[in-house]
Amino acid sequence: MLEHASRAADAVLEAAPDAIVGVDSGGRILLMNAQAERLFGYAATS
């Protein structure tokens, strides 16, 4: 169930027309979608 929810959340994140960046309380980037990669010029794996 949790794996399915995670895949669904990933699909929504990537399908979103807007840039989405998730950060933790220390300001570290935890996730970003492809639109954010294009907007900021950085790959999520960087």
Phi and psi restraints in degrees (value plus and minus 20) as a CYANA .aco file:
   2 LEU   PHI     -85.1   -45.1
   2 LEU   PSI     -59.2   -19.2
   3 GLU   PHI     -83.5   -43.5
   3 GLU   PSI     -60.9   -20.9
   4 HIS   PHI     -82.9   -42.9
   4 HIS   PSI     -63.1   -23.1
   5 ALA   PHI     -83.6   -43.6
   5 ALA   PSI     -58.9   -18.9
   6 SER   PHI     -85.6   -45.6
   6 SER   PSI     -62.3   -22.3
   7 ARG   PHI     -84.8   -44.8
   7 ARG   PSI     -59.6   -19.6
   8 ALA   PHI     -84.7   -44.7
   8 ALA   PSI     -62.7   -22.7
   9 ALA   PHI     -83.6   -43.6
   9 ALA   PSI     -60.7   -20.7
  10 ASP   PHI     -82.1   -42.1
  10 ASP   PSI     -61.1   -21.1
  11 ALA   PHI     -84.6   -44.6
  11 ALA   PSI     -62.1   -22.1
  12 VAL   PHI     -85.0   -45.0
  12 VAL   PSI     -63.2   -23.2
  13 LEU   PHI     -78.1   -38.1
  13 LEU   PSI     -66.4   -26.4
  14 GLU   PHI     -94.4   -54.4
  14 GLU   PSI     -46.3    -6.3
  15 ALA   PHI    -103.4   -63.4
  15 ALA   PSI     -33.9     6.1
  16 ALA   PHI     -83.2   -43.2
  16 ALA   PSI     116.9   156.9
  17 PRO   PHI     -96.3   -56.3
  17 PRO   PSI     -30.9     9.1
  18 ASP   PHI    -126.7   -86.7
  18 ASP   PSI     137.8   177.8
  19 ALA   PHI     -92.2   -52.2
  19 ALA   PSI     113.5   153.5
  20 ILE   PHI    -148.7  -108.7
  20 ILE   PSI     107.6   147.6
  21 VAL   PHI    -148.4  -108.4
  21 VAL   PSI     110.1   150.1
  22 GLY   PHI    -128.8   -88.8
  22 GLY   PSI     111.0   151.0
  23 VAL   PHI    -146.6  -106.6
  23 VAL   PSI     136.8   176.8
  24 ASP   PHI    -112.8   -72.8
  24 ASP   PSI    -198.7  -158.7
  25 SER   PHI     -85.2   -45.2
  25 SER   PSI     -37.6     2.4
  26 GLY   PHI    -112.2   -72.2
  26 GLY   PSI     -18.2    21.8
  27 GLY   PHI      66.0   106.0
  27 GLY   PSI     -12.9    27.1
  28 ARG   PHI    -101.0   -61.0
  28 ARG   PSI     115.1   155.1
  29 ILE   PHI     -93.2   -53.2
  29 ILE   PSI     105.5   145.5
  30 LEU   PHI    -119.9   -79.9
  30 LEU   PSI     -53.3   -13.3
  31 LEU   PHI    -177.0  -137.0
  31 LEU   PSI     135.9   175.9
  32 MET   PHI    -176.1  -136.1
  32 MET   PSI     129.3   169.3
  33 ASN   PHI    -114.8   -74.8
  33 ASN   PSI     156.7   196.7
  34 ALA   PHI     -81.9   -41.9
  34 ALA   PSI     -54.4   -14.4
  35 GLN   PHI     -85.7   -45.7
  35 GLN   PSI     -57.5   -17.5
  36 ALA   PHI     -87.2   -47.2
  36 ALA   PSI     -58.3   -18.3
  37 GLU   PHI     -79.0   -39.0
  37 GLU   PSI     -66.1   -26.1
  38 ARG   PHI     -86.5   -46.5
  38 ARG   PSI     -61.8   -21.8
  39 LEU   PHI     -84.0   -44.0
  39 LEU   PSI     -65.8   -25.8
  40 PHE   PHI    -114.3   -74.3
  40 PHE   PSI     -33.7     6.3
  41 GLY   PHI      58.9    98.9
  41 GLY   PSI      -0.6    39.4
  42 TYR   PHI    -143.3  -103.3
  42 TYR   PSI     122.8   162.8
  43 ALA   PHI    -101.8   -61.8
  43 ALA   PSI     128.2   168.2
  44 ALA   PHI     -80.9   -40.9
  44 ALA   PSI     -44.1    -4.1
  45 THR   PHI    -104.0   -64.0
  45 THR   PSI     -24.1    15.9
